[in-house]
């Protein structure tokens, strides 16, 4: 695999296989199912699944059918703050043997490594637990205390009853009680500038960074040192001149009035007996809002820090943030915010500022400042990191002294600049997604965002600069003020995003689909900023709920988003008012309480994704009371079983005029009562399932009865039985009732036929839905037998289509179908919302990889590939919680060839395309002799079979 600093070459040609986007997770080869990115170590997997640790079997006494794997369990070298009194444990079994499975397990958790080595679980000995459960097992031992180290391992019994012990792993508890914190919040609260405007004044929203430091003395040899800190809005921590950790734009975004993240690091190797120093740089982030108008701001940047040192003799001391610290705002970062960029004057650098003995006599004492309103919580998601590097592919000079770099890909992050020149030379880097015809930057779609980093040289040889407290969405970089003439080597792009692990790869014989897949991957990854944002470039970058309600399920095939989306659902709960209303944007930096069903409904819909894809019931249990409050609040808006409150409509349906953002044609619009009532009905059905899962039978009956009432009212008041469709019969007005099973059985055919006719007649085989309908349309059409129409969507290159975007230079998905011609007031070049359920369709319907909701987390897999259009092959893989699933099929005339991989501890029901059972073989053998395969029945032109775990090679004859 590539080193984290490996430089990515320019994107592959459209006909090439689309690799992943970042250096840490790149599979450079053509076969993704061979090159898989597993988590680097136990600590990384911890964040990915919100469990304490993951054990991968690799033991000398291992039973034969548990084969060693490349990734082994390691002790945590970096203790991770854990707030859960009953954390969850997860491991994964890996084997290449067919039918490999766990039949029982035993978990030992000990207070020391020696005790664990003696097979003593003084904290918890689960005893032998029958079954194959390996995910999210709740710790059930002795109560755990703050800072406590826990060492654990697991024994599993295989299908033959043979036991095998894993290697050991460990975790460290965080600070569980408020009084564990003895430090004080410190900072510098600036007064508002005289005559500062109260509207969107940019100058007043770009504070200088705060630099804080403290010298301290360590009296003897250090046994263990741990630092806990929260630097708001953004921070970097240094000990004895060395940056602690590799995260950037940290900590993660929250509603700071409700929740504040702290970060934990093992500092044992960074402090020593004698003189030491700790330093922190604070940036604005979203705590000090980048805009006044419409945005919530929480105050000036501030710091809480606690460095706890344990000595060899067992004594302890803590170095904490308090008024003895020193602070300055006159360092080199003179201005920063996320919309407008960073201003850095290298002449003001302070060499050695974070080392012991630095002269800080010119600094001021830090102020004791008010604490943010939210409770302190350990950050349980992967941090944002620099995850890859892009080299520019071209440089032009459209005007004298104005140099335009083309990174070859619309990306998210910042640039690293290399330059030499006289002291005081000031240069600017301005970022944009597109160019104007004259080759200069197109900036109109960025609204008020200045997207400019300014660097002033210190004049001492080669200087290297990259910003800390801003980020940009861009393909092109304008460089002005460069001393001399820059070269391609003067600039490189650093890709920055939540460092979620890659979870899948897809390739097929259709080049246009591969190009679109690449655009989606780049766009999805770039919009991970500790929340799923709408866009990364203009003065917005918010967590709009409706963009991801169903689309998020597709993201789970691309990346491990379990922890990220569990965190985002918590953000939704934190935004909730006492009456149950939920903001359309979460965290509620833009407090928008419109009480639509489509956007806030994500609070109910996304936990279902976490259940199906990751077998995570915890989010449902934890958020259930909040979901009930929202349901009850929205029920108050019902009138005779119909909900009419809707703010946004089917957002961004393809308009009739290429200049429009939103269609003004009533025939293209979907009525509010259709959108709101259908979505609320769907949420009620999910709540029925959740209540049943949690054994809340009275609630389940109540939600089911209310759903029935809505369904009846919906069909009595909105369905046109004479014409066979709902409302005006728009595509979305057909898609949603079909997707949510609201259409009477006798009428489904009529509604579906009307939908198919609308697509073939009115939209000429092109997409006719906006954000809402598009999240369900592809699956509805496929379930109704018209996957060919979806294939047309995916392969079209004429407007409106994803292929049209790609043909017009897009390397990420646009906000608008007509993004090349529409009004720039709302015209991002990097949005996720119009992806809809395309990625779900590629994995579940083309490749045939789908989790069975009855046995979630891919414990049981449904594999039903669709042969559509002129597709000759599809290759896909997905790293599920139980292991790697792969599907690779090819067809040549009447010959069909399918290779699949089912991970240990999982099973699958597969639907093999076949004209009949005659001629079906597995690895060249007749089906009757195939080990681990059980033929069930023929369903149309598919042979249905149950298979065990393992690798299978199936062949059949198909009709063509």
N, C-alpha and C positions, 0 to 999 in steps of 0.2 A: 504494500500500500504506500501511497505517497506520504512524505513527511509533511507536517503541518505548514511548513514554509515553502513547499514546492510551488513553483510557478505554473499556473495553468496556461496552456497555449490558447490561441483564439478558438472560438467555438468551431466544432466540426461542421463540415458542409452539410446541407440539409439532408442529404441522402445517407449520411453516416449515422451510426448508432449514437444516441444522445447519452453522454456520460453525466454523472452528477456534477454539481456546480462548485464544490469547494475542495480545497486542497486536502483537508482532513478526511474527506469522505469520497474521494474520486475513485471510480473504477475505470481506469484508462482503457482496458481491453474491451473487446466487442461482446463479451459474454458476461453479463452482470451476475448470473447465477454462480459463477466461479469465483468472482472477486467480491466478497461481501465485507462490508464495514461492520465489525462487531464493536461493542464498547471497548475502550482501551483497557479499563481495569474496573474493579468492583465499584469504586467510587463513582465512575461515570455512569454505570448502569443504575446505580442508586437513584440518581436524579431522573433518569429516563423513565422509570416506572414508579417513582414515589414509594419505593420500598427501601428497606435498610441495606440490603446487600443482595448480590446474585452469585450463586455458586455454579460453576461450570465443571462438570466431572472430569477429573484427571488424577487418578489415584493408583498407586502401584498395586493395590490389592483389588482392583476393580474387576467386577464380573465381566465375562467375555463380551456381553452384548452392550456394554457401555464403553464406547471407544474413546480414547483420548482426543481432545480437540485442541486447536491452536490457542485458544484463549483460555487461560486458567484463572482460578480465583487468587486474588492477592489481598494481603492485609491493606487496610487503608493507610496510606502515608499522610493523608490530609484529613484529619477528623472533620466530620461534617455535622454541623449543628442540626439536631433532630428535635422537633417540638412535640412529636407524637408520644403520648404516654404508652400507647400500644402500637408500636410501629409494625409495618407489614414486611414479611420475608418472602423472597421469590428466588427461585433457581430454575435452571434449564437443563434438561437431560439431552445429550446429543449422542447419536449412534447411527451407523450406516446399516445396521442389521434390520431386516424387515420385522415388523411386529414389536419393536423395542418399546417398552413402556415401563413406567413406574407402577408398582402394585401397592406399595406402602412406603412410609417414610418415618424417620425419627429425627427431631430437631434438638440439638443441645446448644444452650446459651450459657456461657460461663463468665465470671467476673475477671478471669485472668487467662492468659495463654497456657500456662502450665496446667491449670485445672482442665482446660479443654483437651489438652494433649493426653490427660489421664481419663478422657471420656466421662468427665464429671460436669454436668450441667447444673451448677449451683443456683443459677438464675432461672433456668427453665429446662426441664427434660420433658419433652412432649409425650414420651413413650411412643410405641409403634402405632402409627395412624394409617389405617387401610385406605387405599385409593390412590389416584394419580394426580391429586392436586399439587401444583407447584407454584401457583400464583397467589400473591396477596394474602398469605397466611398470617393472621393477626397474632402477634406476640402475646402469650398468655402466661407469662411467668411472674416473678416477683416484681413489685413496683420499681420503676427505674428512676434514678435521681439525676439532677442536673450534672453535666460533665462526665457522667459515668461511662466508662469504656466497657463494651460488651464484645465477647468473642464467641463465634458460633460456627457450627458445621451441621451437615445433614447427612443422614444415612438413608439410602434408598434400596428398596428391594425390587429386583427386576421381574420379568414375566416368569422366570423359573424359580423365583423365591430366593435368589442369591442377593446378599446385601453388599453394598459398597459405600464407603465413607468418602465424602468430599474433602478437599483441603479446607483449611480454616479461613474465615473472614472476620472482619470486625467493624464496629461502628462506634461512634461517640455521641452521647446525648448532648443536646444544646442546653441553653439556659431556660429552664422551664417556668420559673417564677419571676414576677416583676422585681422582687427584692434581691434576685441574683445580680442585678445590675447596680453597681455602686458608682459608676461614672456619671457625669452630668452632660447634658447637651450644651455644646459650645459653638460659637460662630461669630459673625459680625452682621448685625441687622442694620442695613443701610436705610437711611431716611429717604423718602421719595424726593426726587429732584424738584427744585423749585420750578413751578409752572409746568410740570410734566403733564402732558395731555392724558386724559383718561381713556382714550380709545387705543387703536392699534399702533402705538408708538414703538417703533423698533429699537430706537436708541436706548430707551429706558428698560428694555427687556434683555439687554446683553451685558450683564454684570461681569466684572473681572472675576477670575477664579480666586478662591481663598486658599492660601497655603498655611497649613498649621503644623507645628512641630513641638517636640518635647524631648529634652535630654533626660536620661535616667541611668541609674547604676544597678548592675546585677551583682549581688554580693558573693555568690559562690557558683559552683557548677550546676547547670540547668539540666534537670531530668526531663522536663516537659514544659512547653510554652504554647499557649493557645490564645489567639486574638479573635475577639468578637467585635464587630463594628458595623455601624450604619452611617454612611455618608450621603446626605441628601442635598440636592437631587442626584448627582453623580459623584463618584469618588474613585481615587486611586490611593492605595496604601503602600508605604515604604518603611522598611526596617533597615537601619544602618546602610542607607543608600540604595537598597535593592527593592525593586517592586515586588510586592507580595501577591502571588497569583497571576494568572494570565487573562482574567476577565476584563472586559471593557464595558463602557456604558452601564456601570453597575452602581447600585443594586437595581433589581427589576422594578417596573412600574406598578404602582398600587394607588388606591385612594388613600392618601396619607392621613386623612382624618379617621380612617378606619383600621388601616394596617400599614406597618412599616417593616420592610425586610432588613434583617441583619445578615452579615456574611461571616463565616467562620473559617479560619485558616490555622493549620499547624505551623507554629513559628519556632519550633524547637531548634532548628538549625540556623536560625537567623539572628538569635540573640546569644550573647556570650558574657562570661564573667567580666566585670569592669564597666567601662563607659559604653553606652548605647544611645540610639536616638530613634524616634518614631516620627514619621511625617505623613500627612494626608493632604491631597489636593481635592478641593471641592468644586464641582461644576454645577450649573443651574438645573439641567435636565428639565423635567416637567414639574418639579417642586416649585421653582420660581418660573412661572409659566412664560413661554416664549412670546405670548401675546396677552394683552389685557382684555380686549374685547371678547366676550363670550367664553373666555377660558377661566377656569378656576386656578388660582394661584395660592400656594400654601405658606409662603414666606421666603426668607433668604436662606441660602444653603447653610447646613448645620451638621454637626458631627457628634456621635456618641461612640466611645471606644473603650474597650476593656482588654488589656493584655495581661493574662493570668500566667504566672510563672511558678512552677513547682520545682523545688530543689531536691538534690539527692538525699538530703537529710529529712525530707518529708515536709518541711516548712513551705509556706506559700506567700506570695505577695502579688499585688495587682497594680499595674500602671494604668490609670484611667484618665479620661478626658475631664478637665476641670480648669479653673481660671489660671493655673500655673502654666498652661500652654501659651505659646506665642503664635501670632497670626499676622499675615500681611496680605494685601490685595494688590501689591505693586510688583508681582512676579511677571513672567513673560506672557502669560495668558491674560491679555488685556480685556477681552470680551469673548463671550461664548453663549450660544444657544443652539437648539437643534434645528431650527428653521433657517437661520441666517448665517451660521458658520462660526468660525473661531478666528480671533486675531491674536497673533503670536509675535512678540518682539524678542528675538534671540539676544539682543543686547542686554535685556533685563534678566537673563538667566542667573541663577544663584547656585553655582557649583558647590556641591557638598551640603546643600540645605537640609538633607535628611540624614546626615552623618553626625556623630557625636562631636561636640566642640565647635560647631558652626556658630559664627557670630550673628546672633539674632537680636542684638541690642537695639537695632532700628525697627524691630517688629513691635507690635502692640500686644498687650495681654488679650487673650481670647475672652469674649463675653460669655457669660452664662445666658443662654437664650431659652425661650419656651420650647417645651417638648412638642413634637407633632401630636395630633390628637389620637392617632391610631396605635393599636397595640403592637408590640414588637413580635415578629415572627421570623423564624428561619426561612431563608429562601430555598424552596424545595424544587426549583427548576434548574435546568442547565443554564449557566451564565451565558451572556453574549461574549463572543470571542472573535478575533480575526481568524476566519476559517479558510481563507484562500487568497491567492494573489493572481491578478490579471495584468499582463503586459499589454500596453497599447499596441494597436496594429497599424496605426498611421498617425501622421502629424501634418497639419497644413498651416498656412499663414494667410488667411483671407484678407487681413489688413496688416499694414506694417506694425510689427511688434505685438500682434495678437496671434497667438499660437493655439490651435485647436487639436487636442488629442482625442483619438477615437479608440475607446477600450474594446470595441468589437462586440460588446454585450451590454445591455442595460443591467446595471448592477446596483448594489446597495452597500455603502460603506464610505470610504474616503481614500485619498491619495497619499502616497509617500513621495515626497519631493527630495531630490538631490540637487544641490546648487552650490556654486562658489561665486563670490562677488564682494564688492566693497561693503563695509559696514554702513547700515542705514538704508541700503537698497530695499525697497518695499515691493513685493510682488503679490499678485492675487491669483487664486484658483477658483474659478466659477464653474458650476456644474449644471448640466442640462441633459434631457433625454433625447432631444432632437436638434436638428440644425435647420436654419432658414435656407432658402435657395442660394443665397450668397455665401453660404458656408460658415456663417456666424451662428452663435447660440440662439435657439428658439426658447424664450423664457416666459412667454405669455401664459402658459398653463401652470406656472409656479405660483401665481397670484402674488402675495406680498413677500414670499420667502426670498431672501437675498442669496442663499446657497453659496456663499463666498467665504473662503478661508484666506486670510491675509497673513503673510509671513515677512518679517523684517530681518534682514541678515545681520549677523554680528561681525562678519568679515574675517573669519579665522579658518581659512581653508574650506574643505568640503563640509557642507552642512546638510544634515538630514532632518526633515520635519514631517510629522504626521499629526493630525489633530487628536485630541482626547475626548472632548465633550460636545461633539456634534456628529452628524452623519448625513449622507446625501444619497439620493436616488438619481443615477446618471449613467449615460454612456459616453458623453462628451465632456471634456474639461477645457475651459478657456484659461490659458496662462498669459498673464500680462506682467510687465515689469521685470521679466527675466533678464539678468545681466548677460548679454550676448545672445546666442542662438541655442535654444534647448534641443536635445536629441530625444529619441525614443527612450533612451536609458535614463532620462532625467525624471521620469515619472512612472509610477506603477500604482495599480488600484488594489486596495485591500478590501476583500469581501468581509462584511461584518453582519452577524446575525446570531440568534440563539443557537447554541451549538448542539442542536438535536441530532441524534444519530440518523444516518440514512437507513431507511427501512424497505426500500424496494427499487426495482429497475424494470423498465419496459422498453421493448423494441418490436417493430413489426415490419412487414414488407412494404408498407405505404409511407413514403418519405414525408408526406405532408403531416401525417399523424405524428411522426417522430419529431418534426420541427415544433409542432404544437406542444408536445410533451415537454420538450426542452424549455419552451417559453413558460409553461406552467411551473416547472420545477424551480426555475430562476425566480419567478414572481412570488411563489409561495414562500420559499426560503428567505428571500429578501424582506418579506413583510413579517418576519418573526422578530419582534423587538420586546420580548418578555410579555407581550400580548400579540395576537394576530391583528396587525394594522391594516388599514384600507390601502394606504399608499405610503411611499417613503420619500417623496420629493417636494411636495408643496407645503403650505402652511396649514396642515391638517394632521395626518398621521395618527388617526384615532382608531380605537377598537370598536368599529361598527358591528353590532351583533348580527344584523340580517345578512351580511355578506357571507357569513360562514356557517349558518345554521345547519344545512345539509351538506354543503360543499366540504365541510371539515372532515367528513368520513373519507373522502378521497385523499385528503392530506395524510391520513393515517397509513395509507399504502406507501407514501413517499418518505415520511419521516416518523420517528418515534415521538409522537406529540402527546402522550398520555399525561405527563406531568404538566406540560404547558397548558393544555386545555382544562385540566382539573383546576389549575390556578386561575384560569380566566373565568370559569364558572364561579369561583369564589369572588372574583372581582364583580361579577354580576350581583351576587348576594350583597356585597358591600355597598353597591350603588342603590340598593332597594330602599324605598321609603317605608315608613311605618305602615302606611296603608296598603303596601304590597306592590306599588308601581315600580317598574324597573326602567332605568335609562336606556335609550337606544344606543348609547356609546358607553363602554365600560373599559377601564375605570371612567367615572363620569366627569372627565375633565371638561367636556361639553355636556352639561346636565340637560338632557332632552327627554322629558317624561311625557311622551305623546300617547301612550297606552294603545299603540297598535298591537296586533297579535303577532305580526310577522317578524319584527326585530326582537323584542323581548322574549318571544317564544323560544329563542335559542337557549335560554336558561333551562328549559325543559327538554329540548331536542338534543343538545350536545351530550348530556349525561348518557343518553342511549347509545351514542357513538362509543363512549368510553366503556360501556358495558359490553357491547357487541365485539369491539375490536380488541379490548384488553381485559375483559372479564373483571372490570373494576366496578364493584357495587358500592364502594365507600363514598364516592361522590354523590350517588343517589341518596344514600342514607343520611349523609351530612347535610345535603341541600334540600332534602325533602320538605322540611317545614317552610323554607323560603319559597319553594315552588308552589306549595299549597296556598301560601299567602297571595302569590301572584294570580293563581287560578281564581281564588275567591274574589280578588279585586276586579279582575277582568269580567267575572260573571255579573258584576254590578252594571256593566255596560250592555248586557244582553237585552234585547227587546223581542219578546215572543220567539225566543230561540235563535235570533239572528244577531250577529255582531257586525256593526257597520263602521267602527272606529278603525281608520287606516290612514296613515300619514303619507306614505311614500308610493303606494301603488305597486305595480310590477315594474320596479325601478329599472330604467334604462332599456326598455323595449326598443328594438330597432325603429327609429323614427322615419317618417315618410320624406323628410327633407334632410339632405346631407349636412346642413348647417345646424340642425336642431340638436339639443341635448335630449329633450324629452318629446315624445310624440304628442301631437295635438289631435290626432285622428281618433275619434271615439271607438272606431272599430278595432284599434290596436290595444286599447286600454281595457283593463279588467276591473270590474266594479269592486268597490271597497267591501261590500258584504260577502262577495265570493272569497276574496283574499282572507279577510279577517275570520269569517265563520269557519272556513275549511281549516285554516291553521289552528284555530282554537279547538276545533274538533280533534285534530290530530294530537294536540297537546293533552287533551282529556284522555285519549286512548293510551298515550304513554303514561300518564299519571295513574291510570287503572292498572297498568302493568307494574309500575313502581310500587304502588300500594300493595299489590299482590305479593311482589318480591319481598316486601318488608313485613308481611303478615298483618297488614292493616285492612282487614276485610271490610269494615264499615266504609272506609274511604274508597276502597275499590268499587263497592256497589254504588256509592254516590257518584263517583266520576263516570262509571259506565252508564248509569241512568241519565246523567246530564249529557253525555255524548250521544246517546240514543235520541234525546229530545232535540239536540242540534241537527242531527242527521235528518230527522223527520221534518223539522221546520225548513231546513235547507232545500229538501226536495219538493216540499209543498209550495214554497214561496219563490224559489229561484229557478227550478228546473222547468224548461219548456218542453213538455211531453210531445207537443205537436211537431216541434223542429228537432228534438233530440239533442239538446245541449243546454248549458247553463248561461244565464245572462245574455251577453251578445255573442257568445260562442267563440270568443278569442282563444288562441291556443292555451294560454294559462288557465282560462276558465274551464277548459276540459282537463288539463293535466292534473290540477290539484285534486278535484273530486275523485279522479281515477287513482291517483297516487295514494290517497288516504282511505280508499274503499268506502266512499260515500255514495257511490252511484248504485241504485238498485240493480240487482243481478240481471234482470230482464232488459235493462236499459244500457248496460255497459257497452255492448256492441255498437249501439247507435252513437253513443258519446265518443267512443274511440274512433269510429269511422269518420265522424265529423272532424275530429282532430287530425286524422291522417289526410282528409280532404283539404283542410285548411293549409296544411304544410305543402301538399303537392300543387294545390291550385293558387292559393293566395301568396304564400311566401316562396313559391317555386323551388321547393326542396331545401330552403334555407331556414335558419333559426328564426322563430317568430316570438320568442319569449324574452322577458327581461330577467332581472336578478332572481325573482321569486320563482317563476315557472321553470326557469332554466336549471334549478337545483333538483328537479324531479323528472324533467321531460325525457331524457335519454332512457331512463329505466322504465318509464311508463310505455314508451313506444316499443321497447324491446320486449317487455312482458306481453304486449298485445300482438306480437308477431311481426313488427315492422322495424327490426334492427337495421334494415336497409336504409331507412330514412335517417337514422342516427349516423350510419356510415357516411351518408351524404353530408350531414353537418360537419363531420370530422375531416372530410376530404375536399370540401368546397374551397375554392380560392377566390370566389367572387363575393361581393358584399351582400348580406352581412355574414361573416364567418370568421372563425379563428384563422383559417388559412388566408383570408384576405388580409388580416393583420400581419401575418408572417410575410406575405408577398409585398407588403408595403413597409418593410424594414423592421417590424416589431420582433424583438427577442424576449419580450415578456408580454403578458396579455393586457390589452388596453382596458380602460374604464368604460369606454363607449365602443359600440360596434363600428361607429363612424369616427373613430378617434383621429383620423387624418384630416377630417374636414370640419368637425363640429366646433362650436364656440369653445375657446380655451378656458372659459370660466370654470368648467368642470371637465377636465380632459387629461387625466393622468395616463401616462404610458405604462404604468406598472400597477395593476389592480388584480385582485383574485376573483372578484364577485362574479364575473361573466364566465368563469370556468364551469360553474354549475356542477352537474354530476358527471362531467366528462371523464375525470380520472377514475371515479367509481366504475363507470361503464367500461373503461379500458381494462381494468383489473378483474372485475367481477364478471363481465359479459364477454369480452374478447378473450382474455387469458383464462378466465374461469377460476378465479381465486376468491372465495367468499366465505366469511365466517357464518356458521350456522347459529342463529340467535338462540336456538334451544340449548346449545352447548357453546357458550360464547368464548371469546378469546382465541378462536381457531382450535379449540379442543376438538371440534368436529368441523370439517371443511366441506363446503359444497362446491364442486368443480364442474361447471357447465359452460364450456366455451361455445361461442356463436361463430359460425362460419358465414361471413358476410362479404358482399362485394367481390373485389378481385384480390382479397388478402391471400397471400401464399403461406405466410408464417407469422406467428406471434411468439415472442419470448418474454417471460416476466418472472420475477421472483419477489417474494415478500418475507421479511424477517418478522415473524409473528412472535408472541410471547412464548410459544412452545418451540420455536426454531424456524428454520428456513423452509418455505414453501416455494416450489418452482413449477412452472408450467411452460412447456415449449411444444407447440404443435406446428406441423407442416402438412400441406396438402398438395398433391400433384395428380391432377386428373381425378380418378376415382380412388386414389390411394391416400389414406390419412394416417399420419404418424404422430404420436403424442408421448412425450416424456414428462413425467411428473415426479415430484419429490414431496413426501408427506413427513413432517418431523416426528421424532419419537414422542410418545405420549399423546399423539393425535391420531385421528382416523378421518376418512373422507368418504363421501358418496360422490361418485363421478358419473358424468353423463358423456359417454363416448359416442361421437358421431359415427353412425354405422347404418348401412342399408338393412342389415340383418345380423344375426349372430354368426353367420357363416363367414369364415375367414378371419375372425378376430383372434389375434395372438397377443401374448405378452412375452416380451424378450424372445420372440421366435417360437414360443411354445403355444399349443392350443390353450384356450382360456380355461378349460377344465383342469389343466395341469399347473396353472399359475398359482404359486404360493401367495397367500395373503390377499387374494382377490375372490370375491363372492358375487356371482352374477345374480341380479334381482329380477329384472324384467326389461322388456323393450317398451319404450315410450316414443311413439312416432319413429323418427329416424335416429334415435339415441338408445344405446345400450346402457342401462343403469346398473352400477356395481358398487359394492362397498369394498374399500381397500384399507389395509393396515398401514402403519408407518413404513417408510422405506422409499426406494426408487423403483419406478415402474416404466416400462417401455411398451406402449400399446400400439397396435396397428389394426386397421380395419379398412373395409371398402365402403365408400360413401356414394350417394347419388350426386351427380353433378350435371 
